[in-house]
Amino acid sequence: MTSIDGATRDIAAEVREAILAVYRDTARPPRETPGSALLGSDLGLDSLDLAQIIVLLERSLGVDPFRDARGSAPRPPIRTFDHLVALYAATLAARS
């Protein structure tokens, strides 16, 4: 993301905190989370980690974009930290 507004910055902080919580819960050292970081190969997250992150984000942000998007247009794959942030930002924007 080249231009980050306040709401997106807050969402990025929530996503980052959820990832750090997964690292803590699984006794792994934290990794840097630049926007371009690949969730799998760069951040070392697997499908169970991502499921836990989604639950943590649903609790903190109040939305599950995977559940809320049923029947909507297909979305691009979520491969990077920025993709995940953008998905939550779009979901929250659609609800306002």
N, C-alpha and C positions, 0 to 999 in steps of 0.2 A: 504494500500500500504506500503510495507516494505521499498522499495528503491524509493525515489522520486527525479527525475531529475528536472532541472530548469524549463523546459517547463511545466511539470505536476504541479510543485509548483505554477507557474503563473496561470494555469488553476484553481487550487484549490482556489487561491486568488480571481479570477473572480467569481467562483461559490459562495464562501463565501459572496462576496460583493452583488451579486444578491439576495441571501437569506436575507441579512441585509436590502436591499432596500425594499423587500416585507414586512419585519417586520415594517420598518418605515412607509410604505404606508398604512399599516393596523393598525397602532398605537399599535403594540404589542412590548413588551420588547424583545430585542435580546436574543438568546440562544447560548450556546457554540456549536460549530460545529466540534466535533471530527470526524475523518474519519469513524468510525463505527456507527455514529449517524443515526438512522432510520429517513427517511424524514418525515414520518407520525407521529409516536408515540413519537419520541424523539424531533424532531424539530417542531412539530405541524403544518406541512404543509399539505394543502389539494390539491385537483386537480386544483383548480383555482390558488392557490399560485404557484404550479408547472408550470402551463401554463405561468404565468407572469415571472417566473424565466427563462423559456426557451426563451421567447421573449427578455428579458434583455441579456441573454447569446448570442443569435443570433446577437444582436446589438454589443456587445463587442468583441465576438470571430469570428463573421462572418460565423458561421455555425449553422445549425439546424440538429442535428444527427437523429432526428426522420423523417424529410423530406428527408435528404440526404441518408438514409438507405433503401429507398423503394426498394424492390426486392432483398435485401441482405439476408444473413442467419439470422435466428432469434437470438435475443440477450437475455441474461439472464435478469430477472426483475431488474429494477432500484429501489432498496430499501434503500440504504444508501448514505451518502454524498460521500464516496469513489467510489461507483458505478457510480454516476453522473459525478464525475471528470474523471473516467476512460473512460466513454462513450465519453465525449468531447475530451479527449486526443487521443483516437483511431480514432475518426472522423477527427480530425485535422491532425493526422499522415497519414491517408489514402489520404488526399488531397495534401500532400507534395510530 
